[in-house]
Amino acid sequence: MIVVTGATGNVGRPLVQALAAAGEQVTAVSRRLHDAEAPAGVQHRQADLAEPESLKPVLDGADALFLLVAGGGEDVSASGILDAARAGGVGRVVLLSSQGAGTRPESPSHGHLRAFEEEVRHSDLAWTVLRPGGFASNAFLWAESVRSRRTVAAPFAGVGLPVIDPSDIGEVAAAALRDARHAGHTYELTGPSPLTPRERAEAIGDALGTPVRFVEQSRDEARAQLLHFMPEHVVDGTLAILGEPSAAEQRVSPAVEQILGRPARTFAQWALRNTAAFR
């Protein structure tokens, strides 16, 4: 049995679907989960990573665990989760981390994830760490303004990053959970090419069949907007990557194609699949 935490999120949903399609026995775990949100045959359970005791009955008899730590994960104990995994018989764990844990390990926004990675690596479990860059689905932040005004407002109009389709992350995670050859590896995951915010807005317009106007925000304007739903240290770390990415953060990784045997999906493909959110 494979246990998937964060099963209702942008990565968890396609991961659960990929595992179920492959015939795996899957338990989908979330703090808030409804039966309709997972494929038929998938077991639905509720648990909270911040309360490792709640995981013990969920992990009992599991072979592998997909571990998604929301946000910076500061309120989650890696040792508590790993102890619960061992007690349940888990032998393999796939951790969804972040590219920033490798490129900015001392940053307050990513340091906790780096520490979480280290605990997983030094456990006695077979491990795989996934470090994706920016998610294509972060463009959902623009959905309301595109629907109401056909406008996207974002900072750093000319800075390109190779954002990744979360479905690709889910499929890579499924491969890592099912194939022991991925144990002991850390994979950086990106999309196939860097795109600027302006280019992503154009791709959304192309998917809708109507122009979408781009308005460049100042850094302060973007910061004020993000502070409505992100902690201050995460906002500052995010803006640093978006505005002053390192060469490593702009580099395209071949890992998706190497693992899945096909190119990573483009942002344009993601936009076409998600036009309903922007109409």
DOMI-452310 format. One record per atom (N, C-alpha, C): residue in one letter; x, y, z. Coordinates in steps of 0.05 Angstrom, whole numbers, plus 5000, padded with zeros to 4 digits. Example, Ala and Ser with C-alpha at 12.3 -4.5 7.8 and 13.67 -1.06 7.14 Angstrom:
2
A526448865156/A524649105156/A526449345156/S525749555142/S527349795143/S525850015157/
REM end
This chain:
279
M501749765000/M500050005000/M501850255000/I500950454985/I502350714984/I500650924997/V501751075016/V500251285029/V501151555017/V499251715009/V499851974997/V498752195015/T500552355027/T499652585042/T499252825024/G497653025032/G497053255015/G495653164990/A493852964993/A492652834970/A490653004954/T489753234966/T487853404952/T489253644939/G491953664940/G493353894929/G494053864900/N495454064890/N496154074861/N497953844853/V499553744871/V501253504865/V499953254874/G498653254897/G497353014908/G495252894890/R493653064878/R491452964861/R492552804837/P494352914821/P495352754798/P496952514807/L498252534830/L499752304840/L497952074847/V495752134862/V493851924868/V492651804843/Q492051974823/Q490951874798/Q492951694784/A495451774783/A497551604770/A497851334784/L497951334810/L498251084824/L495850904821/A493451024822/A491050864819/A490950744791/A491650904771/A491650804743/A493650574739/A495850574755/A497850364753/A497050114769/G494750124782/G493749894797/G494749874825/E495950084835/E496950084863/E494650114883/Q495049994906/Q493250044929/Q494050304942/V492250494943/V492950764951/V491150854974/T492450984994/T490951125015/T491651415011/A489551575006/A489751865002/A489152005029/V491152165038/V490952285064/V490852595062/S489052715077/S488953005079/S487653085105/R488153335113/R486653435136/R483753465131/R483053515106/R480253545098/R479953395071/L478453175072/L478353005048/L475452905044/H474552925019/H471852825013/H472152604993/D470352404995/D470552164978/D470552224949/A469252434940/A469052494911/A471652594900/E473652664917/E476052794908/E478252594899/A477752334901/A479852144893/A478551934876/P480151794859/P479051594841/P477751364856/A475951224843/A474650994854/A476750794863/G476250664885/G478150464895/G480250574913/V480550834915/V482550954932/V481350994960/Q482750914980/Q481850945008/Q482451235017/H480451355030/H480751625039/H480951635069/R483051765079/R483451795108/R484152075115/Q483452155139/Q484252425149/Q486452395170/A488352575168/A490552585188/A491952855185/D493552925205/D494853185205/D497853135210/L499553215192/L502453175195/L503553305220/A502253515229/A503053655253/A502453495278/E500853275275/E500153095297/E500852815288/P503452735291/P504352475282/P502652235292/E501552265316/E499952045327/E497551995309/S496552195295/S494252155277/S494951995253/L497651985246/L498551835223/L498851535228/K499151455253/K499751175259/K497650985247/P495051025252/P493150835240/P493050845209/V493751085198/V493751115169/V496050955156/L498350955170/L500750835159/L501050535166/D499350435182/D499550155190/D499249975165/G501349815160/G501349635137/G502149755111/A503050015111/A503950145086/A506750065079/D507250065053/D509950005043/D511550255037/A510150465027/A511450715018/A509750955026/L511151175029/L509851425038/L510751655020/F508851805010/F509452064997/F508952285017/L511052435022/L510952625044/L511052915033/L508853055036/L508653335027/L508353505052/V510253685056/V510153865079/V509254135070/A506854215078/A505654465069/A507354705078/G507454905061/G508855155068/G511755095075/G512755225095/G515555175104/G515754935121/G513554825131/G513554595148/G514654635176/E514754885185/E515954935211/E514454805234/D511854745231/D510254635252/D510154325251/V511754215234/V511753925229/V514353795238/S514253575253/S516553445263/S517253215244/A519553235231/A520453015214/A520852765229/S522152785253/S522652545268/S520052405277/G518052555284/G515552445292/G514152295269/I514252415245/I513052285222/I514552035214/L517252045215/L518851815207/L518551595227/D518251655253/D517751455273/D515051315268/A513051475261/A510451355255/A510551175230/A512151265210/A512551105185/A513850835192/R515950845207/R517350595214/R515450405230/A513950515248/A512150355264/A510050215247/G509250345225/G507250235207/G508450035187/G511050015186/G512349835167/G513149955141/V513150225139/V513950365115/V516950315110/G517650255085/G520450215078/G521550425060/R519750585047/R520650775027/R519151035031/V520551265029/V519251525031/V520151705009/V518351834996/V518852034976/V518052304987/L519952484990/L519452745002/L519252964980/L517153114981/L516853344963/L518053584978/S520353674969/S521753904981/S521454134962/S523554284958/S523454524940/S526254574929/Q526454674905/Q528954744893/Q530554924912/G529155104926/G530455294943/G531955164966/A531154924974/A532654784995/A535454724986/G535854704960/G538554654950/G540054914943/T538555104931/T539855354922/T540055564944/R538355554964/R538355754985/R537955625013/P539755435020/P539355285044/P539455445070/E540655685069/E540855845093/E538556045095/S536856065074/S534756255074/S532556175094/P531456375109/P529356305128/P526956175114/S526556235088/S524256125074/S524655825066/H527155735065/H527655455056/H529355295075/G530455415095/G532255275113/G530955045127/H528355075134/H527054855149/H526654615130/L526054665105/L525854445086/L528454295083/R530654445082/R533354315080/R533854135104/A533054235128/A533454075152/A531653825151/F529253855141/F527353635138/F528553425119/E529753515097/E531053335078/E533253175092/E534853305108/E537053175121/E536152955141/E533953005155/E532852795172/E531852555156/V530652605133/V529752385116/V532152225106/R534152375097/R536552235086/R538052065107/H537952155131/H539452015152/H537751815167/S535251775157/S533551565169/S534451295158/D533351075168/D533950815158/D531950725136/L530450915125/L528550865104/L529850915077/A529050765057/A529850835029/A528451105022/W529951295012/W528851565008/W529351664980/T527551844971/T527952004947/T526952284953/V528552484946/V527752764950/V527152894923/L524853024921/L524153174897/L524353464903/R525853614887/R526153904890/R525054054866/P522454104864/P521454254841/P521954544844/G522154684821/G522254974821/G519455084823/G518955324813/G516255444814/G514155274800/F511755274811/F509555124800/F508055294779/A507355164756/A505655304737/A503055384750/S502055224769/S499455284782/S499555534799/N501855644805/N501955904819/N500456124803/A500056074777/A498556264760/A495656274768/F494656084784/F491956114794/F491556364810/L493756484821/L493656734834/L492456954816/W492856924790/W491857114771/W489057064761/A487756854770/A485256764758/A483056974760/E482757094783/E480557294787/E480957534769/S483357634767/S483857874750/S483557804720/V484257564713/V483857484685/V480857454679/R479457334697/R476557304693/R475157574691/S475757754709/S474257994711/S475258224693/R477958234688/R479058454674/R480858374651/R481258114646/R483158014626/R485858144630/T486758154655/T489258274663/T490858104682/V493458094679/V495257964697/V497058184708/A497358194735/A499258374748/A501258214763/A503858254757/A505958104770/A508558264769/P510458204787/P512958344786/P514958204767/F517158344762/F519458224748/F518658114721/A517558294704/A516358214679/A518258064660/G520858134662/G522658014642/G524457794653/V523857694678/V525557494690/V524257214685/G525757044671/G524656784663/G525456564683/L523556384689/L524056154705/L522655914692/P523855674694/P522655434681/P520555304700/V518255424702/V516255324720/V515255044711/I514454884730/I513754604724/I510754554729/D509654394712/D506854304714/D506754114738/P504954164758/P504853984781/P504153694774/S502753654751/S502253374743/S504753224737/D506853364726/D509353234722/D510653154748/I510453334768/I511553264794/I510153014805/G507453004802/G505952774812/G506852514798/E507252524771/E508052284757/E510852204764/V512652394768/V515352324777/V515252194805/A513652304823/A513252184849/A512251904848/A510351854830/A509251584827/A511451394818/A513151484800/A515351314791/A517251254814/A517851454830/A519651414852/A518551234874/L515851244878/L514551074898/L514450784889/R514350744863/R513950474852/R516550334844/D518750484841/D521150364830/D523550414849/A524550204861/A526750234880/A529250344869/R529550354843/R531950474831/R532250764836/H530050904844/H530251184850/H531051244879/A531351034895/A532151074923/A534951204924/G535351384943/G537951514947/G538551734928/H536551824912/H536952044893/H535352294901/T536552524895/T535252784897/T534952894869/Y532452954861/Y531853044834/Y530853334835/E532153504819/E531053764814/E529153744790/L526853864793/L524753834773/L523954114762/T524054154736/T523254404724/T521654344699/G520454564688/G519254554662/G521354554640/P520454544615/P522354514593/P523854764584/S522955004593/S524255244585/S523555474604/P525355674607/P524655904624/P522556074610/L520656174625/L518556354616/L518356584635/T518056824624/T517557054641/T514657074649/P513957234670/P511157274676/P509557384652/R510757564637/R509357674614/R508757454594/E510657274589/E510157054570/E508056854581/R507956814607/R505956634618/R503156764615/A502957024619/A500457164615/A499557134586/E501357154567/E500757124539/E499756844533/A500956644546/A500156364542/A497356314552/I496556444574/I493856424585/I491956554565/G492656784554/G490956904534/G490656734509/D492856604500/D492656424477/D490756194483/A490956084507/A489155864515/A486255944515/L485756194523/L482956294524/L482056394497/G483856444479/G483156554453/G482456844454/T483556984474/T483157274477/T485557404490/P486257654483/P488657774495/P488357814525/V490557774539/V490757824567/V492958044571/R492158264582/R494058494586/R495858444610/F498358504607/F500258474629/F500858744641/V500758764668/V501459004683/V503658934702/E505959064700/E508158994718/E507859134745/Q507858974767/Q507759074794/Q510559154803/S510659334822/S513159374836/S513559144856/R515959124866/R516558914886/R514858964911/D514559214919/D512959274943/D510059204939/E508959254915/E506159184910/E505758884911/A507658734899/A507458444900/A507658344928/R509458454943/R509858374971/R507358414988/A506158644984/A503658704999/A501458504992/Q501258424967/Q499258234959/Q499757954970/L502257864969/L502957604978/L502657575009/L503057795023/L502957785052/L500157715062/H498157735044/H495357675052/H495057375058/F496857205046/F496456915050/F499056755053/M501256895056/M503856765061/M505356895084/P506856745100/P508456865121/P510557045109/E511357245125/E513257455115/E515857335104/H517057135119/H519557035111/H519356865085/V516956745081/V516456595056/V516156785033/V514657005037/V514357215017/V517057325008/D518657395027/D521257515020/D523057315005/G522957055013/G524556854999/G523556804971/T520856814968/T519656774942/T520356994923/L520157244932/L520757474916/L523757484908/A525457384926/A528257374919/A528857184896/I527456964896/I527756774873/I526556884848/L524156994850/L522857104827/L524357334814/G525557504831/G526757744821/G529757724816/E531157564832/E534057534828/E534757244829/P533757084810/P534356794810/P537356744805/S538356534817/S541156454811/S541156304784/A543556254774/A543756094749/A542555824753/A542855704777/A541755434782/A538655444782/E537555664791/E534555684791/E533355744764/Q535055834745/Q534055874718/Q534755644699/R536355454709/R537255234692/R534955034689/V534754924665/V532754714659/V533854444666/S532454294683/S533254034691/S532253824671/P533853614665/P532953404648/P531453184663/A531153204689/A530152984705/A527452884697/V525553054691/V522852964684/V522952784660/E524352874639/E524552704615/E526052444620/Q528152454636/Q529752214642/Q528052014657/I526352104675/I524851914692/I522251824678/L520952004663/L518351934651/L518551854622/G520851894610/G521251814582/G519751994562/R519152234571/R517852434553/R518552714563/P518352914546/P519053184555/P517153284577/A518153464593/A516453594613/A514353754598/R511953774610/R509753924598/R510454224598/T509554364578/T509954654576/T507854804593/F508455054598/F506455224612/F503955254594/A504355264568/A502055294550/A500255054552/Q501354814555/Q499654574559/Q498154584585/W499554684606/W498154714632/W495854914629/A496355134615/A494255344613/A491855234598/L492255074576/L490054964561/L488354774578/R489654624596/R488154434613/R486554584635/N487354824640/N486154974663/N484655224655/T483755234630/T482355484621/T479855544638/A478555334648/A476155384664/A476555574687/A478955574698/A479555744721/A479756034713/F480256084688/F480756364679/F478456474662/R476456324657/R474256424639/R472356614654/
REM end
